[in-house]
């Protein structure tokens, strides 16, 4: 980032590095699951529990993340959690037995929850500070980080069978990325002791809620009478926050399930060959990255709410029609609809949650991480109890449920709406003289 003078681009690159770190770390250990299964002599059920442990860690991270966000701020929390995720890889490679591996994966879920909140808070603050959309591109970098991890895993497999060597190299890359970008992250607006539940400084008029009482993201420090507000929100989330969390859970369940089960569906149900089956995840990934690169323009033109609703309906109906048609080509077309439609869901929901405050963002992010990590095993249980087609049908239903939740969320106005000139005021006539009252 040396030589990048534009403040927006410099901050954008720094925050993008955090998204790259999270995608890279997640895909790194996922790529070595077969080796971990062999080294620890695990059954398929034990591998499923290992994945579930990360989901449990993410689910219980909400109270901790909310407190750390207020006390440390998103900048310091991002740096600490990013470095910790590199250490988690080293711990997983060194775990001598299954119970310790479960503990490490639970810690991984906690750290993922922390970084997830911190980096999305940074992204939302960047959009608010510069009045420009960027969140979808940042989430595209997450996907690019996963692709980078897959390429590194392939190269390391060609050089050595050692999981420790692979994870050591990955941890070094993570540390370099975090250290190189930490000074370019956005500073926190106010100390937690003064700002309480500080959120990215977004003017209340831009929240789309219609009142400042519904939006803590005003950039103003609360008075002494509001000191207990974060605790109340933490114990009893607002209804709007729960709808955002629902949209996030169903969206991330859809993403995670497509990553984990698309190849198996193609091979076992659609009849694809072993060479063609991996194209399922490739189609989903390519469409998601492409859509996220363009989604910020869609958000500015049509608004976050419309992008989420239309996209999730496209994803669900496209996959459902592919399942009904059967065959490899319809399946790949359905997967393309899924990747295209679901790509912008998480970026838009994160922006909406950030405008409600750090506690809302922490809860929504924890629910999203839980859906991403715990959703695929749930789909696997459905497939085990019925069939793979019904399991993928549950994925399609999950995408449609995103649209249902999105109808209950108050989204921000589009950039075009905010630029529309106000209607000219009606001409006023001179006030008529008032006759003196009769005496």
DAQUI-V964936 format. One record per run of one state. SS is the DSSP state (H for helix, E for strand, C for the rest). FROM is the first residue (numbers start at 0). TO is the last residue. If there is no record, write none. Layout:
{{SS & FROM & TO} {SS & FROM & TO}}
//
This chain:
{{C & 0 & 5} {H & 6 & 30} {C & 31 & 31} {H & 32 & 38} {C & 39 & 42} {H & 43 & 58} {C & 59 & 59} {H & 60 & 93} {C & 94 & 96} {H & 97 & 129} {C & 130 & 133} {H & 134 & 158} {C & 159 & 161} {H & 162 & 183} {C & 184 & 190} {H & 191 & 194} {C & 195 & 202} {H & 203 & 205} {C & 206 & 210} {H & 211 & 213} {C & 214 & 222} {H & 223 & 225} {C & 226 & 227} {H & 228 & 234} {C & 235 & 237} {H & 238 & 267} {C & 268 & 272} {H & 273 & 276} {C & 277 & 277} {H & 278 & 301} {C & 302 & 302} {H & 303 & 324} {C & 325 & 326} {H & 327 & 341} {C & 342 & 343} {H & 344 & 353} {C & 354 & 356} {H & 357 & 384} {C & 385 & 386} {H & 387 & 405} {C & 406 & 413} {H & 414 & 418} {C & 419 & 438}}
//
